């Protein structure tokens, strides 16, 4: 049992440690650390989301359609790890049959040289909404440019305010030699809304991690090891009685020898005016310089008119 003197000593020691900790926090680093090269971008992202924007206003069809779209580009990203980033194009049609079910058909779909993903949006709860995506069942083979997709098992989610989207998928792709490569894909995306020139736009920024499975050894357990990191931006324009549009740019930033591999989605044929989300797009895969999209040069000024006879 502690004596009164021991208790007082313990209290005094605690106060001294607390004061010392506060002093240490108040004191500047010595020496001062350099500027973090990523700090300016991180602060601008936070300002763009928190100060200049509001929560998105996705309906159920849009959340399911965007969930299927993200599953498609994540599947293509995982494929590049072992099958390269050559210049390719894939057709993509995403459609929702109801607010709760939909499909993503890549290059004509399963059994026709492409892949079909089925999606289901579960009823929303007070904390958020779950979205489940998997390969079409049956005997039809799913492929991407001749490479067999054996498995896509995704359990994704939207936050209650629809401003956070998180994906978590297990992917298996069979090499042409017959070996099955196993991956796990995880990403987090922040969505935010602005009204620009009278049109509603939802933007997103996010990071994605692709992991690859390795069997256990004598010293290490079975594990999915991180092998790729991607960054993503998107622009979504509501249909609203006019032409809708959706644009995605996902680019690899790690490992460095793969940096610049880019996946682009361009969809100008998009609508959800009937309560269904329908998107017809082209997906480009290839290498591009990392950086802002190039700005189209201003048109050259018209040549000056020739002077009139006798003029200067």
SERO-4910 file (N, C-alpha, C, O; in steps of 0.05 Angstrom, whole numbers):
BEGIN
 pado doro    nc1    nc2    nc3   cac1   cac2   cac3    cc1    cc2    cc3    oc1    oc2    oc3
  Unk    A     17    -24      0      0      0      0     18     25      0     36     27     16
  Unk    A     11     44    -18     28     68    -20     23     86      3      0     89     13
  Unk    A     45     99     13     42    119     33     34    146     21     35    149     -4
  Unk    A     26    165     38     18    191     29     42    204     15     39    218     -5
  Unk    A     66    200     26     90    212     15     95    201    -13    103    216    -31
  Unk    A     91    175    -17     95    163    -43     75    173    -64     82    178    -87
  Unk    A     50    177    -55     30    188    -73     37    216    -82     34    223   -105
  Unk    A     46    233    -63     54    260    -70     78    260    -88     79    276   -107
  Unk    A     97    243    -83    120    241   -101    111    233   -130    122    244   -149
  Unk    A     92    215   -132     83    206   -158     69    229   -173     73    233   -197
  Unk    A     52    244   -158     39    267   -170     59    288   -179     56    299   -201
  Unk    A     79    293   -163     99    313   -170    114    304   -195    120    320   -213
  Unk    A    121    278   -196    135    268   -220    118    271   -245    127    278   -266
  Unk    A     91    265   -242     73    267   -265     71    296   -275     71    301   -299
  Unk    A     70    315   -257     68    343   -265     94    351   -279     93    366   -299
  Unk    A    116    342   -268    142    350   -280    145    339   -308    154    352   -326
  Unk    A    136    313   -312    137    301   -339    118    316   -358    125    321   -381
  Unk    A     94    324   -349     75    338   -366     86    365   -374     84    372   -398
  Unk    A     98    379   -355    109    406   -362    132    402   -381    135    418   -400
  Unk    A    149    382   -376    171    377   -395    161    371   -423    173    380   -442
  Unk    A    140    355   -425    129    348   -451    118    372   -465    123    375   -489
  Unk    A    104    390   -451     93    414   -463    116    432   -473    114    444   -494
  Unk    A    137    433   -457    160    450   -465    173    439   -490    180    454   -508
  Unk    A    174    412   -491    187    400   -515    170    405   -540    181    410   -561
  Unk    A    143    404   -537    126    409   -560    127    438   -569    126    444   -593
  Unk    A    130    456   -549    131    485   -556    157    492   -569    158    511   -585
  Unk    A    178    478   -563    205    485   -574    206    477   -603    196    456   -611
  Unk    A    219    493   -620    222    486   -648    241    463   -652    258    458   -635
  Unk    A    238    449   -675    257    428   -681    285    440   -683    288    462   -694
  Unk    A    304    426   -674    332    434   -677    348    411   -688    350    391   -675
  Unk    A    359    414   -712    356    436   -730    329    435   -744    315    415   -744
  Unk    A    321    458   -756    295    459   -770    295    439   -794    315    437   -809
  Unk    A    273    423   -797    272    405   -819    267    420   -845    257    442   -845
  Unk    A    275    408   -868    270    422   -894    240    421   -900    225    407   -888
  Unk    A    232    436   -920    204    437   -929    198    410   -941    213    400   -958
  Unk    A    176    398   -933    167    373   -946    158    379   -974    140    395   -978
  Unk    A    170    366   -994    163    372  -1022    133    367  -1029    123    379  -1048
  Unk    A    120    351  -1013     92    345  -1019     72    363  -1004     48    361  -1008
  Unk    A     83    380   -986     66    395   -969     47    414   -984     23    415   -978
  Unk    A     57    429  -1003     41    448  -1017     18    435  -1031     -5    445  -1030
  Unk    A     23    412  -1045      1    398  -1058    -19    388  -1039    -43    389  -1044
  Unk    A    -10    377  -1016    -29    367   -996    -47    389   -985    -71    384   -981
  Unk    A    -36    412   -980    -52    434   -970    -72    444   -991    -95    451   -984
  Unk    A    -63    445  -1016    -82    453  -1037   -105    434  -1041   -128    442  -1045
  Unk    A    -99    408  -1038   -120    388  -1040   -141    392  -1017   -165    392  -1022
  Unk    A   -130    396   -993   -148    400   -970   -165    425   -974   -189    425   -968
  Unk    A   -153    446   -984   -168    471   -988   -190    467  -1010   -212    476  -1007
  Unk    A   -182    453  -1031   -201    448  -1053   -226    432  -1043   -248    437  -1052
  Unk    A   -221    414  -1025   -243    397  -1014   -259    412   -993   -284    412   -993
  Unk    A   -245    424   -974   -258    433   -949   -268    462   -951   -288    469   -938
  Unk    A   -255    478   -967   -262    507   -968   -278    514   -993   -297    529   -992
  Unk    A   -269    503  -1016   -280    512  -1041   -303    494  -1051   -315    500  -1072
  Unk    A   -310    473  -1037   -329    453  -1047   -350    445  -1026   -348    453  -1003
  Unk    A   -369    430  -1035   -390    419  -1016   -391    389  -1021   -378    378  -1038
  Unk    A   -408    375  -1004   -412    347  -1007   -424    340  -1035   -440    355  -1045
  Unk    A   -416    317  -1046   -429    308  -1071   -458    301  -1067   -467    297  -1044
  Unk    A   -473    298  -1089   -501    292  -1087   -509    268  -1104   -529    268  -1118
  Unk    A   -492    247  -1103   -497    223  -1119   -523    209  -1110   -528    206  -1087
  Unk    A   -539    200  -1130   -561    183  -1124   -551    154  -1124   -528    149  -1129
  Unk    A   -569    135  -1119   -561    107  -1117   -550     96  -1143   -530     82  -1143
  Unk    A   -562    103  -1166   -552     94  -1191   -524    105  -1197   -508     90  -1208
  Unk    A   -519    129  -1190   -493    141  -1195   -472    127  -1177   -449    121  -1186
  Unk    A   -479    122  -1152   -459    108  -1134   -453     80  -1144   -430     72  -1143
  Unk    A   -473     66  -1154   -468     39  -1165   -452     41  -1190   -433     25  -1194
  Unk    A   -459     59  -1208   -444     62  -1233   -415     70  -1229   -397     59  -1242
  Unk    A   -410     88  -1211   -383     97  -1205   -367     74  -1191   -343     72  -1195
  Unk    A   -381     58  -1175   -368     35  -1163   -359     15  -1184   -337      4  -1182
  Unk    A   -376     10  -1204   -368     -8  -1225   -345      3  -1242   -328    -11  -1251
  Unk    A   -346     29  -1247   -324     42  -1262   -298     39  -1247   -278     32  -1260
  Unk    A   -298     45  -1221   -273     42  -1206   -263     14  -1206   -239      9  -1207
  Unk    A   -281     -6  -1204   -273    -34  -1206   -259    -40  -1232   -239    -55  -1233
  Unk    A   -269    -28  -1254   -257    -33  -1280   -229    -22  -1282   -210    -36  -1290
  Unk    A   -225      3  -1274   -198     14  -1277   -178      2  -1257   -154      0  -1263
  Unk    A   -188     -7  -1234   -171    -21  -1215   -162    -48  -1225   -139    -57  -1221
  Unk    A   -180    -62  -1239   -173    -88  -1251   -152    -84  -1273   -133    -99  -1274
  Unk    A   -155    -63  -1289   -135    -57  -1310   -108    -49  -1297    -87    -56  -1308
  Unk    A   -109    -35  -1275    -84    -27  -1261    -69    -51  -1251    -45    -53  -1255
  Unk    A    -83    -70  -1238    -70    -94  -1228    -58   -110  -1251    -37   -122  -1248
  Unk    A    -72   -111  -1274    -62   -126  -1297    -34   -116  -1306    -18   -131  -1316
  Unk    A    -29    -89  -1304     -4    -78  -1314     20    -89  -1298     43    -88  -1309
  Unk    A     16    -98  -1274     39   -106  -1258     56   -128  -1271     80   -128  -1270
  Unk    A     42   -148  -1282     57   -170  -1294     53   -172  -1325     67   -188  -1338
  Unk    A     36   -155  -1336     30   -158  -1364     36   -132  -1379     28   -129  -1403
  Unk    A     49   -113  -1366     59    -89  -1380     39    -67  -1384     15    -70  -1378
  Unk    A     50    -45  -1394     34    -20  -1398     35    -11  -1427     39     12  -1433
  Unk    A     32    -31  -1445     32    -23  -1473      7     -7  -1481    -13     -8  -1466
  Unk    A      9      7  -1503    -14     23  -1512    -37      5  -1520    -35    -11  -1538
  Unk    A    -60      8  -1506    -83     -8  -1512   -108      9  -1507   -108     29  -1493
  Unk    A   -130      1  -1520   -156     13  -1515   -177     -8  -1510   -176    -30  -1522
  Unk    A   -195     -2  -1491   -216    -21  -1484   -243     -6  -1486   -245     16  -1476
  Unk    A   -262    -18  -1498   -289     -7  -1497   -301    -13  -1470   -296    -34  -1458
  Unk    A   -318      5  -1460   -331      1  -1434   -359     11  -1434   -364     34  -1442
  Unk    A   -378     -6  -1426   -406      3  -1423   -414     -4  -1394   -412    -27  -1386
  Unk    A   -422     16  -1379   -432     12  -1352   -461     19  -1351   -469     41  -1361
  Unk    A   -477      2  -1339   -506      8  -1337   -517     -3  -1312   -509    -25  -1303
  Unk    A   -537     10  -1301   -551      1  -1277   -579     -7  -1285   -594      9  -1297
  Unk    A   -587    -32  -1278   -614    -41  -1285   -635    -30  -1266   -658    -28  -1273
  Unk    A   -626    -23  -1242   -643    -12  -1221   -624      3  -1202   -600      2  -1207
  Unk    A   -634     16  -1182   -616     29  -1163   -598      9  -1148   -580     18  -1134
  Unk    A   -603    -17  -1151   -588    -36  -1135   -570    -56  -1150   -553    -69  -1138
  Unk    A   -574    -59  -1177   -558    -78  -1193   -549    -65  -1218   -562    -47  -1229
  Unk    A   -526    -74  -1228   -515    -63  -1253   -492    -79  -1263   -483    -98  -1250
  Unk    A   -481    -72  -1287   -459    -87  -1299   -439    -68  -1311   -446    -45  -1319
  Unk    A   -414    -77  -1313   -394    -63  -1329   -384    -84  -1350   -374   -105  -1343
  Unk    A   -387    -77  -1375   -380    -95  -1397   -355    -83  -1411   -356    -61  -1422
  Unk    A   -333    -98  -1409   -307    -89  -1420   -303   -105  -1446   -303   -129  -1446
  Unk    A   -299    -91  -1468   -293   -103  -1494   -313   -126  -1500   -304   -149  -1504
  Unk    A   -338   -120  -1501   -360   -138  -1509   -367   -159  -1488   -387   -173  -1490
  Unk    A   -351   -161  -1467   -359   -177  -1444   -349   -205  -1444   -335   -214  -1462
  Unk    A   -357   -220  -1423   -348   -248  -1419   -357   -266  -1442   -379   -263  -1452
  Unk    A   -339   -284  -1450   -346   -303  -1471   -342   -291  -1499   -344   -306  -1519
  Unk    A   -335   -265  -1501   -331   -252  -1526   -304   -238  -1528   -301   -219  -1543
  Unk    A   -285   -247  -1512   -259   -235  -1511   -255   -213  -1491   -234   -201  -1489
  Unk    A   -276   -207  -1476   -275   -186  -1456   -282   -196  -1429   -280   -220  -1423
  Unk    A   -291   -177  -1412   -297   -184  -1384   -323   -170  -1376   -329   -148  -1385
  Unk    A   -339   -184  -1359   -364   -173  -1349   -362   -173  -1318   -357   -193  -1306
  Unk    A   -367   -150  -1306   -369   -147  -1277   -397   -141  -1270   -411   -125  -1282
  Unk    A   -407   -155  -1249   -434   -150  -1238   -432   -135  -1212   -415   -142  -1195
  Unk    A   -449   -116  -1208   -448   -100  -1184   -475    -99  -1170   -496   -101  -1182
  Unk    A   -473    -97  -1143   -498    -95  -1127   -493    -74  -1106   -473    -75  -1091
  Unk    A   -512    -55  -1104   -511    -35  -1083   -531    -43  -1061   -554    -45  -1066
  Unk    A   -521    -46  -1037   -538    -54  -1015   -553    -30  -1004   -544     -7  -1008
  Unk    A   -576    -34   -991   -590    -11   -979   -572      5   -960   -556     -7   -945
  Unk    A   -575     31   -961   -558     48   -945   -565     45   -915   -589     41   -908
  Unk    A   -545     48   -898   -549     48   -870   -541     76   -859   -533     93   -875
  Unk    A   -544     80   -833   -538    106   -822   -508    113   -823   -501    136   -818
  Unk    A   -491     93   -829   -462     98   -830   -451     98   -858   -429    108   -863
  Unk    A   -466     87   -878   -456     87   -905   -469     66   -922   -490     55   -914
  Unk    A   -457     59   -945   -469     41   -964   -448     22   -975   -426     30   -982
  Unk    A   -454     -4   -976   -436    -24   -987   -442    -29  -1016   -465    -30  -1025
  Unk    A   -421    -33  -1032   -423    -40  -1060   -407    -66  -1065   -383    -66  -1059
  Unk    A   -420    -86  -1076   -406   -112  -1081   -403   -115  -1111   -422   -112  -1126
  Unk    A   -379   -123  -1120   -373   -127  -1149   -358   -153  -1152   -339   -158  -1138
  Unk    A   -367   -169  -1171   -353   -194  -1177   -356   -201  -1207   -371   -188  -1221
  Unk    A   -342   -222  -1216   -343   -231  -1243   -370   -244  -1249   -383   -255  -1231
  Unk    A   -379   -243  -1274   -403   -256  -1282   -400   -286  -1278   -380   -298  -1285
  Unk    A   -420   -298  -1265   -420   -327  -1261   -425   -342  -1287   -434   -331  -1306
  Unk    A   -417   -368  -1286   -422   -385  -1310   -397   -395  -1323   -375   -392  -1312
  Unk    A   -400   -407  -1347   -377   -419  -1360   -363   -400  -1379   -343   -407  -1391
  Unk    A   -373   -376  -1382   -360   -357  -1400   -333   -347  -1389   -331   -341  -1366
  Unk    A   -313   -346  -1407   -286   -338  -1398   -284   -308  -1399   -293   -295  -1419
  Unk    A   -273   -296  -1378   -268   -267  -1377   -239   -262  -1385   -221   -275  -1375
  Unk    A   -235   -243  -1403   -208   -237  -1413   -203   -208  -1416   -222   -192  -1418
  Unk    A   -177   -200  -1416   -169   -173  -1422   -145   -176  -1442   -123   -183  -1433
  Unk    A   -150   -170  -1467   -129   -173  -1488   -116   -200  -1487    -91   -203  -1488
  Unk    A   -132   -221  -1485   -122   -248  -1487   -113   -259  -1460   -106   -283  -1459
  Unk    A   -112   -243  -1439   -104   -253  -1413   -129   -259  -1397   -147   -242  -1395
  Unk    A   -131   -283  -1385   -155   -291  -1371   -157   -279  -1343   -138   -279  -1327
  Unk    A   -180   -267  -1338   -186   -257  -1311   -201   -279  -1296   -224   -286  -1303
  Unk    A   -188   -291  -1276   -199   -313  -1262   -218   -305  -1239   -238   -318  -1234
  Unk    A   -212   -282  -1227   -227   -274  -1203   -227   -244  -1200   -206   -231  -1204
  Unk    A   -250   -232  -1194   -252   -205  -1183   -272   -206  -1162   -296   -211  -1167
  Unk    A   -264   -201  -1137   -282   -203  -1114   -278   -177  -1098   -260   -174  -1082
  Unk    A   -296   -158  -1103   -293   -131  -1091   -314   -125  -1071   -338   -129  -1076
  Unk    A   -306   -115  -1048   -325   -105  -1028   -318    -75  -1023   -299    -69  -1009
  Unk    A   -334    -58  -1035   -328    -29  -1034   -348    -15  -1017   -368    -26  -1009
  Unk    A   -343     11  -1011   -361     25   -994   -361     55   -998   -341     67  -1005
  Unk    A   -385     67   -993   -389     96   -993   -394    105   -965   -408     91   -949
  Unk    A   -383    128   -957   -390    140   -931   -418    150   -931   -431    152   -952
  Unk    A   -428    157   -908   -456    167   -905   -460    193   -922   -481    196   -934
  Unk    A   -440    210   -923   -442    235   -938   -434    232   -967   -435    252   -982
  Unk    A   -427    208   -975   -419    202  -1003   -393    216  -1011   -387    217  -1035
  Unk    A   -378    226   -992   -353    240   -999   -328    222   -997   -307    230  -1005
  Unk    A   -331    198   -986   -309    179   -985   -318    153   -999   -339    142   -993
  Unk    A   -301    144  -1017   -305    118  -1030   -280    101  -1024   -257    111  -1028
  Unk    A   -284     77  -1015   -262     59  -1010   -267     32  -1024   -289     21  -1024
  Unk    A   -245     22  -1037   -248     -4  -1051   -229    -24  -1038   -207    -16  -1028
  Unk    A   -237    -49  -1040   -220    -71  -1029   -227    -95  -1045   -249   -107  -1042
  Unk    A   -209   -104  -1063   -215   -125  -1082   -193   -146  -1083   -169   -139  -1081
  Unk    A   -201   -171  -1086   -182   -193  -1091   -185   -200  -1121   -206   -205  -1131
  Unk    A   -162   -200  -1134   -161   -204  -1163   -142   -226  -1170   -120   -229  -1159
  Unk    A   -150   -243  -1189   -133   -265  -1199   -132   -264  -1229   -153   -264  -1242
  Unk    A   -108   -264  -1241   -104   -263  -1270    -85   -285  -1278    -63   -288  -1267
  Unk    A    -93   -301  -1298    -77   -324  -1307    -58   -315  -1329    -66   -303  -1349
  Unk    A    -32   -321  -1325    -13   -315  -1346    -16   -334  -1370    -30   -354  -1367
  Unk    A     -4   -327  -1392     -6   -344  -1416      7   -371  -1411      1   -390  -1425
  Unk    A     26   -372  -1392     39   -398  -1385     22   -414  -1366     29   -437  -1360
  Unk    A     -1   -404  -1357    -18   -419  -1339    -17   -412  -1310    -33   -422  -1294
  Unk    A      3   -396  -1302      6   -389  -1274    -14   -367  -1266    -19   -348  -1281
  Unk    A    -26   -370  -1242    -46   -350  -1233    -32   -330  -1214    -22   -338  -1194
  Unk    A    -33   -305  -1222    -22   -283  -1206    -45   -272  -1188    -67   -266  -1198
  Unk    A    -40   -270  -1163    -60   -261  -1144    -54   -233  -1133    -31   -228  -1125
  Unk    A    -73   -216  -1134    -69   -188  -1125    -91   -180  -1105   -112   -193  -1103
  Unk    A    -85   -159  -1090   -106   -146  -1074   -104   -116  -1080    -82   -105  -1079
  Unk    A   -126   -104  -1085   -127    -75  -1091   -142    -60  -1070   -164    -69  -1062
  Unk    A   -131    -38  -1060   -144    -22  -1040   -140      7  -1048   -118     16  -1055
  Unk    A   -162     23  -1047   -158     52  -1052   -177     68  -1035   -197     57  -1024
  Unk    A   -172     93  -1033   -190    112  -1020   -191    137  -1037   -171    148  -1045
  Unk    A   -216    146  -1042   -221    169  -1059   -239    189  -1044   -258    181  -1030
  Unk    A   -233    214  -1047   -249    236  -1036   -264    249  -1058   -253    258  -1078
  Unk    A   -291    251  -1055   -308    264  -1075   -318    290  -1064   -324    292  -1040
  Unk    A   -319    311  -1081   -329    337  -1072   -342    351  -1097   -335    344  -1119
  Unk    A   -359    370  -1091   -376    381  -1112   -372    411  -1115   -369    425  -1095
  Unk    A   -373    421  -1140   -373    449  -1145   -393    454  -1168   -397    437  -1185
  Unk    A   -405    478  -1169   -422    486  -1191   -406    506  -1207   -399    528  -1197
  Unk    A   -401    499  -1232   -384    516  -1249   -400    523  -1274   -409    506  -1289
  Unk    A   -404    549  -1278   -419    559  -1301   -447    546  -1303   -456    539  -1324
  Unk    A   -459    543  -1279   -486    532  -1278   -488    502  -1280   -511    492  -1279
  Unk    A   -466    488  -1283   -467    459  -1285   -454    447  -1260   -434    457  -1250
  Unk    A   -465    425  -1251   -455    411  -1228   -433    392  -1235   -436    375  -1254
  Unk    A   -411    394  -1221   -388    376  -1226   -380    363  -1199   -379    377  -1179
  Unk    A   -376    337  -1200   -364    323  -1177   -336    315  -1184   -331    303  -1205
  Unk    A   -317    322  -1167   -289    316  -1172   -280    295  -1152   -293    291  -1131
  Unk    A   -258    282  -1158   -246    264  -1138   -216    264  -1140   -205    269  -1162
  Unk    A   -204    258  -1118   -175    253  -1117   -171    229  -1098   -184    227  -1078
  Unk    A   -153    211  -1106   -149    188  -1089   -122    174  -1094   -108    180  -1113
  Unk    A   -116    155  -1077    -92    138  -1079   -100    109  -1079   -120    101  -1066
  Unk    A    -85     93  -1093    -91     64  -1096    -65     48  -1091    -43     57  -1100
  Unk    A    -68     26  -1078    -46      7  -1073    -53    -20  -1085    -74    -31  -1079
  Unk    A    -35    -30  -1102    -37    -57  -1112    -17    -75  -1098      6    -69  -1097
  Unk    A    -27    -97  -1087    -10   -116  -1072    -10   -142  -1088    -29   -149  -1102
  Unk    A     13   -157  -1085     15   -183  -1098     21   -205  -1078     36   -201  -1059
  Unk    A      8   -228  -1082      9   -250  -1062     34   -266  -1066     43   -272  -1088
  Unk    A     46   -274  -1043     68   -293  -1042     62   -314  -1021     52   -308   -999
  Unk    A     67   -339  -1028     64   -361  -1009     84   -359   -986    104   -346   -988
  Unk    A     77   -372   -964     95   -372   -941    121   -386   -947    122   -405   -963
  Unk    A    142   -377   -933    168   -391   -933    174   -400   -905    156   -399   -887
  Unk    A    198   -410   -901    205   -420   -874    205   -397   -854    203   -401   -830
  Unk    A    209   -372   -864    211   -349   -845    189   -328   -848    188   -310   -832
  Unk    A    172   -331   -869    151   -310   -873    125   -324   -879    124   -345   -892
  Unk    A    102   -312   -870     76   -323   -875     66   -316   -902     78   -300   -916
  Unk    A     43   -328   -910     29   -319   -934     23   -290   -931     15   -281   -909
  Unk    A     26   -275   -953     22   -246   -950     19   -233   -977     30   -242   -997
  Unk    A      3   -211   -977      0   -194  -1001     19   -170   -997     15   -154   -979
  Unk    A     40   -168  -1014     60   -148  -1011     55   -124  -1030     47   -129  -1053
  Unk    A     58    -99  -1021     53    -76  -1039     73    -75  -1062     97    -77  -1058
  Unk    A     63    -73  -1086     80    -72  -1110     75    -47  -1127     93    -40  -1143
  Unk    A     52    -34  -1125     46    -11  -1141     31     10  -1125     15      3  -1107
  Unk    A     36     35  -1131     19     57  -1121     10     75  -1144     26     82  -1161
  Unk    A    -15     81  -1143    -28     97  -1164    -41    122  -1152    -49    121  -1129
  Unk    A    -43    143  -1167    -58    167  -1159    -80    171  -1180    -76    165  -1204
  Unk    A   -103    182  -1171   -125    184  -1190   -140    210  -1187   -142    221  -1165
  Unk    A   -149    221  -1209   -166    244  -1210   -190    238  -1228   -188    223  -1247
  Unk    A   -213    249  -1221   -236    246  -1239   -253    271  -1240   -253    287  -1221
  Unk    A   -269    273  -1262   -287    295  -1266   -314    283  -1275   -314    268  -1295
  Unk    A   -335    288  -1261   -361    277  -1267   -381    300  -1270   -386    315  -1252
  Unk    A   -393    302  -1294   -412    323  -1300   -440    311  -1302   -445    293  -1318
  Unk    A   -458    320  -1285   -485    309  -1285   -498    314  -1312   -492    333  -1326
  Unk    A   -516    295  -1319   -530    298  -1345   -549    322  -1344   -548    338  -1362
  Unk    A   -566    324  -1324   -583    348  -1320   -596    359  -1345   -598    383  -1349
  Unk    A   -605    341  -1363   -619    350  -1386   -601    357  -1409   -610    363  -1431
  Unk    A   -575    357  -1405   -555    362  -1426   -537    338  -1428   -543    317  -1417
  Unk    A   -515    341  -1441   -496    319  -1444   -480    316  -1418   -466    334  -1410
  Unk    A   -482    292  -1406   -465    286  -1383   -437    278  -1393   -433    273  -1416
  Unk    A   -419    276  -1374   -392    267  -1381   -377    258  -1357   -382    267  -1334
  Unk    A   -358    239  -1361   -341    230  -1340   -314    225  -1350   -310    212  -1371
  Unk    A   -294    235  -1336   -266    233  -1345   -249    224  -1321   -252    235  -1299
  Unk    A   -232    204  -1325   -215    193  -1304   -187    192  -1313   -182    185  -1336
  Unk    A   -168    200  -1296   -140    197  -1302   -127    184  -1278   -125    196  -1256
  Unk    A   -118    159  -1281   -104    144  -1260    -75    140  -1270    -71    130  -1292
  Unk    A    -56    148  -1254    -28    145  -1263    -10    133  -1241    -13    139  -1217
  Unk    A      8    116  -1250     25    101  -1231     48    119  -1222     60    133  -1239
  Unk    A     55    118  -1196     77    134  -1186     98    116  -1172    119    126  -1164
  Unk    A     92     91  -1169    111     72  -1157    104     44  -1166     81     37  -1167
  Unk    A    125     27  -1172    153     33  -1171    162     52  -1193    147     57  -1212
  Unk    A    185     64  -1189    193     86  -1206    197     78  -1235    193     94  -1253
  Unk    A    205     53  -1240    209     44  -1267    182     40  -1282    181     37  -1306
  Unk    A    160     41  -1267    134     40  -1279    119     66  -1279     97     68  -1289
  Unk    A    132     87  -1268    118    113  -1265    111    123  -1293    127    121  -1312
  Unk    A     88    134  -1295     78    145  -1320     58    127  -1334     45    136  -1353
  Unk    A     56    102  -1325     34     85  -1336      8     99  -1329      3    104  -1305
  Unk    A     -9    103  -1349    -33    119  -1344    -57    104  -1355    -57     92  -1377
  Unk    A    -79    106  -1340   -105     95  -1349   -124    118  -1350   -129    132  -1331
  Unk    A   -135    123  -1374   -154    145  -1378   -181    134  -1386   -183    115  -1402
  Unk    A   -202    146  -1375   -229    140  -1383   -242    165  -1394   -241    186  -1382
  Unk    A   -253    163  -1418   -266    187  -1431   -294    178  -1439   -298    162  -1457
  Unk    A   -314    190  -1425   -342    183  -1431   -358    208  -1435   -362    223  -1416
  Unk    A   -366    213  -1459   -383    236  -1465   -412    228  -1470   -430    245  -1471
  Unk    A   -417    202  -1472   -444    191  -1476   -453    180  -1449   -449    156  -1444
  Unk    A   -464    196  -1432   -471    189  -1405   -497    202  -1397   -501    226  -1403
  Unk    A   -515    187  -1385   -540    199  -1375   -551    183  -1352   -545    159  -1349
  Unk    A   -567    196  -1335   -582    182  -1314   -609    196  -1310   -619    196  -1288
  Unk    A   -619    207  -1332   -643    223  -1329   -667    206  -1323   -687    217  -1312
  Unk    A   -667    181  -1330   -690    163  -1325   -688    149  -1299   -704    131  -1293
  Unk    A   -668    155  -1283   -663    141  -1258   -644    118  -1261   -639    103  -1242
  Unk    A   -633    115  -1285   -613     94  -1291   -587    108  -1299   -587    129  -1313
  Unk    A   -565     97  -1291   -539    107  -1298   -528     91  -1322   -526     67  -1321
  Unk    A   -523    105  -1344   -513     92  -1369   -488    107  -1378   -489    132  -1381
  Unk    A   -467     92  -1383   -442    105  -1391   -430     88  -1413   -428     64  -1411
  Unk    A   -421    101  -1435   -408     88  -1457   -381    102  -1461   -380    126  -1467
  Unk    A   -359     88  -1456   -333    101  -1455   -311     85  -1469   -315     62  -1476
  Unk    A   -289     99  -1473   -264     86  -1483   -244     89  -1460   -240    110  -1449
  Unk    A   -230     67  -1454   -209     66  -1434   -182     63  -1448   -178     44  -1462
  Unk    A   -165     82  -1443   -138     82  -1455   -118     73  -1434   -119     83  -1411
  Unk    A   -100     55  -1441    -77     48  -1424    -51     53  -1439    -49     44  -1462
  Unk    A    -32     66  -1426     -7     72  -1439     10     90  -1422      2     98  -1401
  Unk    A     33     97  -1432     52    114  -1417     49    143  -1425     47    149  -1449
  Unk    A     48    160  -1405     47    189  -1410     64    203  -1390     70    192  -1368
  Unk    A     73    227  -1396     88    243  -1375     70    249  -1352     46    254  -1355
  Unk    A     81    247  -1328     66    254  -1304     64    285  -1302     85    298  -1303
  Unk    A     41    295  -1298     38    324  -1296     10    333  -1305     -6    316  -1313
  Unk    A      4    359  -1304    -22    368  -1312    -27    361  -1341     -9    359  -1358
  Unk    A    -53    357  -1348    -60    352  -1375    -51    376  -1393    -53    399  -1384
  Unk    A    -41    370  -1416    -32    392  -1434    -54    410  -1441    -77    402  -1446
  Unk    A    -48    435  -1442    -69    455  -1449    -66    461  -1478    -44    465  -1489
  Unk    A    -89    461  -1492    -89    466  -1521    -78    494  -1526    -86    513  -1513
  Unk    A    -59    496  -1545    -48    523  -1550    -69    542  -1561    -87    534  -1575
  Unk    A    -66    567  -1554    -84    587  -1564    -81    589  -1595    -59    586  -1605
  Unk    A   -103    594  -1609   -101    596  -1638    -82    619  -1646    -82    640  -1633
  Unk    A    -67    615  -1667    -49    636  -1676    -65    660  -1686    -87    656  -1698
  Unk    A    -55    684  -1681    -70    707  -1691    -72    707  -1721    -54    698  -1735
  Unk    A    -94    718  -1731    -97    719  -1760    -77    738  -1772    -71    759  -1760
  Unk    A    -66    731  -1795    -46    749  -1808    -59    776  -1814    -82    779  -1820
  Unk    A    -43    797  -1811    -52    824  -1816    -59    827  -1845    -47    815  -1863
  Unk    A    -80    843  -1850    -88    847  -1878    -67    863  -1892    -53    880  -1881
  Unk    A    -64    856  -1918    -43    870  -1934    -51    900  -1937    -75    906  -1940
  Unk    A    -31    918  -1936    -38    946  -1938    -49    953  -1965    -42    941  -1986
  Unk    A    -67    972  -1965    -79    981  -1991    -58    994  -2008    -38   1005  -1998
  Unk    A    -61    993  -2034    -41   1006  -2052    -37   1035  -2044    -56   1050  -2040
  Unk    A    -12   1042  -2042     -5   1069  -2035     -4   1074  -2005      4   1095  -1996
  Unk    A    -13   1054  -1990    -13   1057  -1961     14   1049  -1949     32   1041  -1964
  Unk    A     17   1051  -1923     42   1044  -1910     46   1014  -1908     66   1004  -1898
***
